Amino acid sequence: MSEAVRGGNHPILEIVEYLDSLHEAAKNGAVIFDFSEVIKSCHKRLGESLWRTEAGGVKDQREHVYQDWLGYQMASLSRKALMGVQLSNEINRVLVKLNSSLSASGCTYRVSTDSFEGHSNLTERDKSFRLFSSYIEAYVEIQLCNIHITASDDVDAIKNDMAFGCMNKAVLNELVECVKSELHFWQNRFQWRSPIYHCVMEGEDVDVSTLLRFMGGDLTVDDIWREVWQERKITNEGDLRVLRCSWHYAVSNQVERLKDLVMLLRKVEALDVVLLNIKTGVFLVNMPAIDSLVSEGGALDNNRPWG
């Protein structure tokens, strides 16, 4: 994780962890919300990652919006008043185009297979997932810039606007469809070869609870475990009675994609949380950051207080 500095001592975290620290501080009342350093850290991390595959044109879109956002940050108050609406309109046009490409990329990912091509250690599905993931990451960064500019320019515009939430919902729906595809979830049930059984039974460090939560319904991790246990069989091996449970093995590529999907879901959900807390006044915007935010960058529980 790329780190920058907030207030001289505190590490800047990804938007998910940053929200955790803010919600901890918000227990004592409204908190100052300035995530400009989070945007800078996010942009730097995406730019420095050596393994990332970025879809054609997405990097240019991210860079263009980021540079416009930096210019807005450094502008005088009178200049900001002129720039704010114009930049928000331009960014929204970028987001509409980006979301169209994101949706098409999600469809490609869902129909791709785990077949290897040539001498690459990445399957066709790995490659299509990485492209899809690059659209999601770009969406999060660009939308953060958009929210920051709009809230700084006129917080009432966010409080009264429905477009932000609708766009997030569309992106989340696309992600959930990809999760269902990866987990072989058809006709309201997991198929026998679903990797969810492997992840639950073998402790692959995949946050299955989060995946189930976003998919909706009442299924829990315990339900998955009980489903496997109910299919147990007793066999004889000489004078031994052997109790067997079985599940389909999930390859490491599949497990890693599920881990990445969890984080992508949380990041997009974090945008919804940002919007909700700005609208309700829990987060105060357009003020300098303070050093009292409680975050030392340590390990955080998967059960997000806002999730």
SEGUKE-595629 format. One record per atom (N, C-alpha, C): x, y, z. Coordinates in steps of 0.02 Angstrom, whole numbers, plus 50000, padded with zeros to 5 digits. Example, Ala and Ser with C-alpha at 12.3 -4.5 7.8 and 13.67 -1.06 7.14 Angstrom:
<rs>
506604971650390/506154977550390/506604983550390/506424988850354/506844994750357/506455000250394/
</rs>
This chain:
<rs>
500424994050000/500005000050000/500445006250000/500315010849954/500685017049951/500475021550008/500955024750041/500795029050097/501035036150085/500635040850105/500835047850105/500755050250177/500795056650189/500775059050258/500185063750268/499815062850322/499285067450340/499475070450407/499475077050411/499605080450474/500285078850503/500755076750461/501435075750484/501575068750510/501075065350538/501215058950570/500795053150545/500185054450525/499715049050509/499765046950437/499805040350424/499845038050355/499175038850319/499205040750256/498595041050216/498435034050192/497835031850203/497635025150186/497185025250124/497005019350101/496515018950047/495845021550075/495395023250030/494765026350050/494375022050100/494425015350093/494065010950139/494325011750210/494995011450219/495285012050285/495205019150312/495245024050267/495155031050288/494455032050318/493955028950288/493275029450314/493215026250383/493585020750392/493585017550458/493825022450511/494365026050496/494645030650545/494165036450558/493835038750505/493365044250512/492755042250553/492515036250542/491935033950580/492105032950654/492715031050668/492925030550737/492925037450769/493185042350733/493195049250759/492495052150764/492045050150718/491375052950715/490935050850774/491165045950813/490785043850871/490715049750920/491175054450916/491155060250960/490855066450926/490525065550869/490215071050833/490475071650763/490275076950727/490475077950658/491235078650653/491515076250598/492245076650589/492405080450525/493005083150524/493245086550463/493395081250411/493155082150351/493255077150299/493635080250241/494275078750236/494685081250181/495075075350155/494855072450100/495185066550074/495605068050013/495865074250008/496295075949952/496925071649950/497195070250010/497805066050012/497655058849993/497035056650006/496835049949985/496835049449909/496585054749876/496565054849803/497275054649776/497725058649805/498425058749782/498745051949791/498625048849848/498915042249862/498645037049814/497995037349801/497675032649754/497975033449684/498045039649662/498325040849595/499045038449590/499425039649642/500125037449643/500175029849642/499755026649682/499785019249685/499615016149618/499095018649586/498895015949521/499435017149468/499755022849473/500275024549424/500915020549433/501055018549495/501695015149510/501645007549506/501045004849506/500964997549506/501234994449442/501704989949448/502034987049390/501604981649356/501184978149395/500814972549367/500144974549337/499914980749352/499254982749329/499194982949254/498634980349230/498454981149159/497914986549157/498034991749118/497544997149115/497264997549045/496604997449041/496264997548976/496445003748936/496445003048871/496625008548827/496215014748839/496545020348848/496205026748859/496045028248931/496015023148974/495825024249044/496365028249081/496995026549068/497535030149101/497515037549083/497405038949019/497365045948996/496785049549029/496215046049036/495635049149068/495775050649141/496085045849176/496255046949247/496725052849254/497245052949212/497755058149217/497455065049202/497035065349152/496725071749134/496295074449191/495875070149220/495445072249275/495865074149336/496385070149349/496805071449407/497155078249401/497425079749343/497765086149333/497275091949339/496665091049314/496155096249322/495995097249396/495945091649432/495795092049503/496355095549541/496995094049524/497555097349556/497535104849543/497375106649480/497315113749463/496785117249504/496235113749515/495695116449556/495925117449628/496295112549654/496545112949722/496995119049733/497385120649683/497875126149690/497605132949671/496995133149644/496705139449620/496485143849678/496435150249665/496185154949715/495435153849724/495155156649777/494445155749790/494015158549733/494205164249707/493805167149652/493855162849589/494445160049578/494545155749520/494155149149528/494155146449589/493795140249603/493045141049588/492775146749603/492065147949591/491895147249518/492365149149474/492255148649402/492385141649376/492865138149408/493085131649384/492615125949405/492315126449465/491975120849495/491445117549451/490955121349428/490405118549388/490665115849322/491125119449290/491395117249226/491755110549233/492175110049285/492545103749295/492075097949311/491575099149352/491095093849369/490735091349308/490545095949264/490205093949202/490665089749157/491295091849152/491775088149111/491895081149140/491965080849207/492085074349239/491485069749231/490895072449236/490295068249227/490255065349157/490475069149107/490495066549039/490995060849033/491565061649067/492075056249068/491795050049101/491435051049157/491165045349195/490635041549155/490215045149118/489705041749077/490045037249026/490555039848993/490925035948943/491285030048976/491595031449034/491965026249070/491495020649091/490905022349116/490435017249140/490185012749083/490125015549024/489925011548966/490455006348950/491085008548951/491645003948938/491704998848995/491585001149057/491614996749115/491114991049109/490504992649088/489984987649081/490164982549027/490434984948971/490634980348917/491204975848940/491674978748978/492234974749003/491994969449053/491494971149093/491214966249140/490904960349104/490554961749049/490264956349009/490804951748980/491344954748955/491894950748928/492204946348982/492304949249041/492584945449097/492144939549115/491494940549118/491044935249140/491014929349092/491124930549028/491084924948979/491774921948965/492304924748992/492974922148980/493094915849022/493604912049004/493754905749037/494454905749066/494574900949110/495234900249141/495694895949097/495744897549034/496184893948989/496824898048978/497384894648976/498024898048968/498174899148894/498504904848880/498684906448811/499434907348807/499744903548762/500474904148753/500854902348815/501374906348832/501804904848889/501624909248950/501074912748946/500874917049001/500614913049060/500764915449122/500484912149181/499804915049199/499544919449156/498874922249166/498394918949117/497804917249143/497294914349099/496924919849062/496514917849014/496094922648978/495654926449028/495404922949078/494964926049128/495354930949172/495974929149190/496394933749228/496484940349191/496644939849127/496774945849087/496144950149082/495584947049069/494964950949062/494764953949130/494914950349185/494764953149251/495194959249265/495824958949247/496274964549261/496054970749222/495824969849162/495564975449124/494934978349158/494484973849177/493874975949211/494044979649276/494514976849314/494734979949377/495004986949366/495364987949310/495644994649296/495094999749286/494534997749257/493975002349249/493675004149318/493614999249362/493335000649428/493795005349467/494445003849466/494925008149502/494915015249475/494875015849408/494845022549378/494195026049398/493645022349399/493005025349419/493045028149490/493335024249536/493385026449606/493795032849611/494375032949578/494805038949582/494465045049552/494175044249492/493845049849459/493235052249497/492855047549525/492265049549563/492455053149627/493005051049658/493255054549718/493415061749701/493755062749644/493915069649622/493265073549611/492785070349580/492145073549565/491775075549629/491745070949677/491405072449740/491765078049777/492435077749777/492825082749813/492725089749784/492725090249718/492615096749685/491915099349698/491425094949689/490725096949697/490565098949769/490805094949817/490665096449887/491025102749910/491625103849884/491995109849903/491685116149872/491415115349812/491125121149776/490435122749803/490025117549813/489335118649836/489075112149865/489125111349931/488945105049963/488205103449953/487785108649944/487065107349932/486955103749866/487415104649819/487345101149755/487375093649764/487785091349812/487825084149827/487215082049867/487005086149913/486435084349955/485795083449915/485745087149860/485125086949819/485195082949755/485785080249742/485915076849678/485805069349685/485475066449634/485355059249633/485845055549587/486185059249543/486605056149492/487185052249523/487505055049575/488065051649607/487865044649629/487315044349667/487095037849694/486885032949640/486555035449587/486335031049533/486925027949496/487445032049486/488035029549451/488385024249493/488445025549558/488755020649603/488365014049603/487705014649604/487285008649605/487395004449543/487455007749485/487575004149422/488245000449424/488755003749451/489425000649454/489414994849504/489084995749561/489024990249610/488654984349581/488114985649544/487734980249513/488174976249464/488584979849426/489034976549379/489534972149416/489794974749471/490264970849512/489934964649541/489324965349566/488964959649596/488844954249544/488674956149482/488584951249429/489224947449416/489784950949420/490434947649410/490604942849468/490414944849529/490504940449586/490094934049578/489474934749557/489044928949546/489334924349493/489604927249440/489914923249387/490524919549414/490944923049452/491554919949479/491384914349528/490834915049563/490624910149614/490154904849586/490024905049519/489574900249488/488894900149524/488614905949532/487974906749565/487434907649512/487044902349501/486524902349450/485864900049480/485324903049457/484644901149479/484594900949555/484874906049585/484814907049658/485184901949700/485674898649672/486064893849713/486764893149684/487234891049727/487914889749706/487954882849673/488274882549615/488374876249580/488904872049616/488924865649603/489374861149639/490104862949632/490284866149576/490994867849565/491164874849590/490714878149625/490834884949649/491444885149696/491884890149687/492464890749731/492284893049801/491654894849813/491474897149880/491554891549931/491444885349911/491524879749957/492254878849977/492694879449929/493414878949942/493624884549990/493394890749976/493594896450017/493354895750089/492744893150099/492474892350166/492824886650203/492924881050169/493194875150203/493944875350213/494304879050170/495034878850174/495344885350198/494944890250217/495204896350246/495704899850202/495504901750142/495954904950094/496024912450104/495794915050160/495844922150174/495424926350125/494894923350100/494404926950059/493824928850105/493634935250106/493094937450149/492424935450118/492234929250129/491614926550101/491004930250127/491024932450190/490454936050219/490294942350179/490804945950158/490694951950119/490394950350051/490644945050019/490374943049954/489634941249960/489464937450012/488764935550023/488324941550037/488594946250075/488204952250093/488014956250030/488484957049985/488344960949924/487874957149877/487894950549879/487464946549836/486744946649859/486624948749921/485944948849947/485734942049972/485134941449996/484904935050023/485114934150095/484974928250122/485094926950192/485654921950205/485994919750153/486524914750162/487094917550203/487374913250247/487964915050287/488514909950274/489104911550300/489674906950295/489494900350329/489154900650386/488954894550421/488484890350379/488054893550340/487604889750296/487994885850244/488514888950217/488934885550167/489284879650198/489554880650258/489894875250293/489414869450307/488814871050330/488324865750345/488124861950282/488084865550225/487904862350162/488414856950144/489054858550153/489584853650139/489544847850189/489444849450252/489434844350305/488844839550296/488294842050272/487704837850262/487804832550208/488284833750164/488424829050110/488964823950129/489144823750193/489674819250215/489474811950204/489984807850195/489874800650184/490344796650229/490094790950251/490504786450291/490684780350248/491324778950243/491554773150204/491974768650248/492064762450225/492484757650260/493164756950226/493684757250265/494364755750240/494674750750289/494574744350273/494784739150320/494374739450382/494704740050440/494334740550502/494214747850523/494354752450476/494244759550491/493584761850460/493244766250496/492664769650470/492894776850454/492834778850391/493104785350370/492524790050352/492544795950383/492054801050369/492344805950318/491994806750262/492244810950207/491774816750192/492084822450182/491724828250153/492114830250091/491764832450040/492114834349978/491854840849950/492284844349915/492104850649881/492574851649823/492364855749777/492754856949717/493364861349733/493944859449707/494554863349719/494554869749678/494744875349709/494794881749674/495534883249661/495704884749599/496394886249582/496584893049611/497234894149620/497474900349653/497264906649615/497244906249548/497034912049508/496334914249528/495904909349537/495204910849555/495154913849624/495534911149671/495534913649740/495774920949742/496304922449704/496564929249704/496064934149673/495714931949622/495204936449592/494654937949643/494454932949682/493934934049732/494174939049786/494804938549806/495074943449854/495044950449825/495224951149762/495214957649729/494494960249722/494034955849708/493334957849701/493054960649767/493264957549823/493044960049889/493264967349897/493904968749882/494144975549891/493814980449843/493694978249781/493354982749734/492644984449758/492294979449784/491624980549812/491644985649868/492134984949912/492194989549969/492344996649947/492764997249896/492945003949873/492345007649844/491955004149802/491375007349773/490855008749827/490775004149873/490315005249929/490545011349969/491195012249976/491465017850014/491235024549985/491175024849919/490935031049888/490215032549910/489805027449914/489115028349939/489115031050011/489575028350051/489615030450121/489845037650126/490315039550084/490545046550082/489945051150067/489575049450015/488995053549996/488475054050051/488325048250081/487815048150134/488025052550193/488655052150212/488885055950271/488965063350256/489095065150194/489095072250175/488385074950178/487915070950151/487215073150150/486925074050220/487125069650266/486845069850334/487245074350381/487805077150356/488195081750396/488665078450445/488755071850441/489235068450484/489945070450465/490065071050399/490705073450374/490625080750352/491065085050377/491075092050357/491595092950303/491405096150248/491845096850191/492065104150183/492585105050141/492825111750124/493165115150183/493495111050226/493875113750282/494535110050284/495065113050312/495715109650314/495695103450358/496095098550341/496125092450381/496405093850450/496195089950500/496465090650567/496845084350585/497255084850637/497695079350654/497375074550703/496755075750723/496455071650776/496125065350749/496165064150683/495875057950656/496255052050685/495885047150708/496205041550742/496375036150692/496995036250667/497205031050620/497955030550622/498205024850644/498925023750645/499135018950591/498675017050546/498855012650491/498945005450510/498675003450568/498744996450589/498244991950555/498234985650575/497764980750546/497054982650565/496594981650518/495894983450529/495454977250520/494934976950560/494474971350555/494084971550490/493924965650463/493544965350400/492834967850408/492564967550469/491874969650480/491854977250487/491804980650431/491814987950430/491214990650470/491334995850512/490784998550551/490255001850507/490435003450445/489955006550399/489715001650347/489914995050353/489744990250301/489164985850322/
</rs>
